[in-house]
Amino acid sequence: MSENTPGALVVLDRGVDMQMEVVKARMETITRVMANVLEDGKDYGKIPGTDKPTLFKPGAEKLMLTFQMAAARPTIEDLSNADEVRYRVAVPIEAQDGRVLAVGLGEASSNEEKYRWRRPVCDEEFADTPEHLRREKWFRGRSGEKNWKGKQLRTSPADVANTILKMAHKRAFVHGTLLATGASSVFNQDLEDFTAELRESLLDDDEKGSTPAKQVTRASAATGAAATTAAPAAKEPNGNGGKLSDARQVKDVRTFGPKKDNFALTLDSDPNEYTTKDAKLALELEQFKGTDHKIRVRYEDNEWKGKTYHNIKSFAIADAPVPAAAPAPTPSAPLTAGEIPFGQ
């Protein structure tokens, strides 16, 4: 019987669907680990002006434990010369059965800005140092302060050789972890190793000047799960600030529309569906799915073709203060979407 014959039995290959479920489960695990295990500032950190948090070595180690992977014996390539200590390291990441899942690469050099120069002990040391081993460099002033010039001396490469080797290995290890776990969509790498000046030069002008993310207390950090049962916030009246949803956990974030470029958020025990066209905002919201956090959504109602849409303006973690209606941020303003440690 031909497969085109009416009533013929069609056999479907479920392999691809099953693999998709495995990938989806892994990404959900990464999200849960980030929300409930990894600590902001220790395991990962948000670099101002970047779209994702940066994974640190302790966070990479915890991801490896989560997926029961291990770093195998590294391959070290010595690229040093008389004036530079430089290493390139390859770190294989293995599964429990010994299969190599990925190979992370990392390199470090004593000619990197933060290793090449140091501050002199005193002005006399600076004056006694040969001119080709000393310099004066301009630094950007912080918090409104004027730019300033500082004196620096060339560091002896031998003094930082061990640090350079460990840094190359760390970069390779983090790189391998991101490749093996598929966490690159959630985390950046290496940005914490850049100097402030280099980070600023790499970022777009319109992204500079972002304020550091505020510390967010997990819903269960202080008193356990009970901390997530905060009383729902009252709905705010219409106005420039829009309306405010009750504090609830994220149930789902789905796409809709002909081009799948619209996003709809549903919250537990909330009959409303909240919509947005902001893909980054939708990604943030989706990463709260499966966590014990509750969020509040600020939205406004808009009519289109006879239907009312609840369009999202912003959201905040429920264990933070209620978002202020005023659009301009102030020092006392609550957490906004851009300040939540899940990337933008």
C-alpha positions in Angstrom: 0.0 0.0 0.0 1.4 3.3 -1.0 1.7 6.1 1.5 -0.4 8.2 -0.8 -3.2 5.6 -0.7 -6.2 6.9 1.3 -6.2 5.3 4.7 -2.6 4.3 4.5 -0.7 4.1 7.8 1.7 7.1 8.1 4.8 6.5 10.4 6.1 9.7 12.0 9.7 10.0 13.1 9.6 11.3 16.6 13.3 11.7 17.0 13.4 15.4 16.2 10.5 16.2 18.4 12.1 14.3 21.3 15.3 16.1 20.8 13.5 19.4 20.9 12.0 18.4 24.2 15.4 17.6 25.6 16.8 21.0 24.5 13.7 22.8 25.9 14.1 20.9 29.2 17.8 21.9 29.4 17.1 25.6 28.8 14.4 25.5 31.5 16.9 23.9 33.9 19.4 26.7 33.2 16.7 29.3 33.8 15.7 27.6 37.1 19.4 27.3 38.3 20.0 31.0 37.5 16.9 32.0 39.4 17.2 29.8 42.4 20.9 28.7 42.7 23.2 31.2 41.1 24.0 34.4 43.0 24.1 37.8 41.3 27.6 39.3 41.9 29.2 35.9 42.7 28.2 33.5 39.9 27.3 36.0 37.3 27.0 39.8 37.0 25.4 42.4 34.8 27.9 44.7 33.0 26.3 48.1 32.4 25.3 48.5 28.7 25.2 44.8 27.8 22.2 42.8 26.9 22.9 39.7 29.0 24.6 38.9 32.3 28.2 37.7 32.2 28.9 34.2 33.6 31.7 34.0 36.2 33.8 30.9 36.9 31.9 29.9 40.1 28.6 30.0 38.1 30.2 27.9 35.4 31.2 25.3 38.0 27.6 25.1 39.4 26.3 24.6 35.8 28.8 21.8 35.4 27.6 20.2 38.6 23.9 20.6 37.5 24.4 18.7 34.3 27.0 16.3 35.7 29.8 17.3 33.4 33.5 17.7 34.1 36.5 19.5 32.7 39.1 17.1 31.3 42.9 17.6 31.2 43.6 20.9 29.4 45.9 21.4 26.5 48.3 24.3 27.1 50.1 26.2 24.3 52.9 28.5 25.4 53.1 31.5 23.1 55.5 33.5 25.3 58.5 35.5 24.2 61.2 37.5 26.0 58.8 40.5 26.6 55.5 38.7 27.0 54.0 35.8 28.9 51.1 34.4 26.8 49.2 31.1 27.0 46.4 29.6 24.9 44.4 26.8 26.7 41.9 24.3 25.4 39.6 22.6 28.0 37.5 19.6 26.9 34.2 19.3 28.6 33.2 15.6 29.1 29.9 13.9 29.9 29.7 11.1 32.6 30.5 8.5 30.0 33.6 10.2 28.8 32.3 11.7 25.6 33.7 15.1 24.8 30.7 17.5 24.5 32.6 20.7 23.7 36.1 22.2 23.8 36.5 25.7 25.4 39.3 28.0 24.2 40.9 30.7 26.2 43.9 32.9 25.9 45.6 35.4 28.2 48.7 37.7 27.8 50.8 39.8 30.1 50.4 42.5 27.4 46.8 43.0 28.4 46.3 46.4 29.8 45.4 45.3 33.3 48.5 43.1 33.6 51.0 45.2 31.7 51.0 48.2 34.0 51.0 48.9 37.7 51.0 51.9 40.0 54.4 53.0 41.3 55.1 52.8 45.0 56.0 56.4 45.1 57.0 59.3 42.8 60.7 58.5 43.3 60.2 55.0 41.9 58.5 56.5 38.9 61.4 59.0 38.4 64.0 56.3 38.7 62.4 54.0 36.1 63.7 54.2 32.5 61.4 56.1 30.3 60.4 53.2 28.1 59.1 51.3 31.2 56.9 54.1 32.5 54.1 56.3 31.3 51.3 58.7 32.3 47.8 57.8 31.3 44.5 59.7 31.3 41.6 58.1 33.2 37.9 58.9 32.9 36.4 60.5 35.9 33.5 58.8 37.6 30.3 60.2 39.1 30.8 63.7 37.6 34.5 63.9 38.6 37.0 65.4 36.1 39.3 63.2 34.1 42.6 62.6 35.7 46.2 61.5 34.8 47.9 58.7 36.7 51.5 57.4 36.7 52.2 53.8 35.8 55.2 51.4 35.5 55.7 48.4 33.3 55.0 45.1 35.1 57.6 42.4 34.9 56.0 39.6 32.8 57.4 36.9 35.2 55.5 38.5 38.1 52.2 37.7 36.5 53.0 34.4 34.7 51.0 32.2 37.0 48.0 34.7 36.9 48.1 34.7 33.1 48.0 30.9 32.9 45.1 30.7 35.3 43.2 33.4 33.5 43.6 31.6 30.2 42.3 28.4 31.8 39.4 30.2 33.4 38.4 31.7 30.1 38.6 28.3 28.4 36.6 26.6 31.1 33.8 29.2 31.0 33.7 29.1 27.2 33.5 25.3 27.3 30.7 25.4 29.9 28.6 27.7 27.7 29.1 25.5 24.7 28.4 22.2 26.4 25.3 23.4 28.3 23.9 25.7 25.6 23.8 28.6 28.0 25.2 31.2 25.6 21.7 32.5 24.9 21.5 33.4 28.6 25.0 34.5 29.5 27.9 36.6 28.0 31.5 35.7 28.7 34.8 37.6 29.4 33.3 41.1 29.8 34.2 41.2 33.4 37.9 40.8 32.3 37.8 44.0 30.4 38.9 47.3 31.9 36.1 49.9 32.3 37.7 52.0 29.5 37.7 49.0 27.1 34.2 48.0 27.9 33.0 51.6 27.2 34.8 51.6 23.9 33.2 48.4 22.8 29.6 49.4 23.7 27.4 51.6 21.5 27.2 55.2 22.5 23.5 54.9 23.2 24.1 52.1 25.7 26.7 53.9 27.8 26.0 55.4 31.2 23.6 52.6 32.3 23.4 52.3 36.1 24.5 49.1 37.8 21.7 46.6 38.5 20.1 46.8 41.9 20.3 43.8 44.2 17.2 41.7 44.0 16.1 39.5 46.9 14.8 36.2 45.7 11.2 35.5 46.7 12.3 32.6 48.9 15.6 34.1 50.1 14.5 35.5 53.4 11.7 33.4 54.8 11.3 30.6 52.3 8.4 30.0 50.0 6.1 32.0 52.2 7.8 35.1 51.1 6.2 34.7 47.7 2.7 35.0 49.0 2.8 38.8 49.4 -0.6 40.5 49.2 -1.6 41.4 45.6 -1.2 45.1 44.8 -4.4 47.1 44.2 -5.1 48.1 40.6 -4.1 51.6 39.9 -6.5 54.0 38.2 -6.1 54.9 34.6 -3.6 57.6 33.8 -0.1 58.1 32.5 1.1 55.3 34.7 -1.4 52.8 33.3 -2.8 49.9 35.3 -1.1 47.4 37.5 -1.7 43.6 37.7 -1.8 41.5 40.8 1.4 39.9 42.0 1.5 36.4 40.3 3.9 33.9 38.9 4.5 33.7 35.2 2.5 30.9 33.6 3.5 31.2 30.0 4.8 33.5 27.2 3.7 32.7 23.7 4.0 34.2 20.3 1.1 35.1 18.0 0.3 37.0 14.8 1.0 36.2 11.2 4.7 36.9 11.6 4.9 35.5 15.2 6.3 38.9 16.2 3.8 39.6 19.0 4.1 38.1 22.5 1.4 37.3 25.0 2.0 36.8 28.8 -0.3 34.8 31.0 0.0 34.8 34.8 -1.2 32.1 37.2 -4.9 32.5 38.2 -5.2 35.7 36.1 -7.8 35.7 33.3 -6.1 38.5 31.4 -3.5 38.1 28.7 -0.8 40.8 28.5 0.8 41.6 25.2 3.9 43.3 23.8 5.9 43.5 20.6 9.2 43.9 22.6 11.1 40.7 22.1 13.7 41.5 24.8 11.0 42.2 27.3 9.2 38.9 26.4 12.5 37.0 26.9 12.9 38.5 30.3 9.4 37.6 31.3 9.8 34.0 29.9 12.8 33.5 32.2 10.6 33.9 35.2 8.6 30.9 34.1 9.1 28.0 36.5 10.6 30.1 39.3 9.1 31.1 42.6 9.2 34.8 41.8 5.9 36.7 41.4 5.8 39.7 39.2 3.6 42.7 38.7 2.9 44.0 35.2 2.2 47.7 34.4 0.0 47.9 31.3 -2.5 50.1 29.4 -5.6 49.1 27.6 -5.8 49.6 23.8 -8.7 48.9 21.5 -8.0 47.4 18.1 -10.6 45.9 15.7 -13.2 45.6 18.5 -10.9 43.8 20.9 -9.2 45.2 24.1 -5.5 44.5 24.4 -3.6 44.8 27.7 -0.3 46.2 26.4 2.7 45.8 28.7 4.6 49.0 29.6 7.0 47.5 32.2 7.1 44.9 35.0 8.8 44.4 38.3 9.5 41.5 40.8 6.7 41.4 43.3 9.1 41.3 46.3 10.3 44.8 45.1 8.3 47.9 45.8 5.3 48.7 43.5 6.5 50.4 40.3 6.0 54.1 40.4 3.6 55.6 37.9 6.1 58.4 36.9 8.0 57.3 33.8 11.3 59.0 34.8 13.5 56.9 37.1 14.5 58.4 40.4 17.0 57.1 43.1 14.0 55.7 45.0 12.3 54.1 42.0 11.5 50.4 42.2 13.0 47.7 40.1 12.2 47.9 36.4 12.6 45.2 33.7 16.1 46.6 32.8 17.3 46.1 36.4 16.3 42.5 36.9 19.3 40.2 36.7 18.1 38.1 33.7 19.5 40.3 30.9 17.6 42.7 28.7 
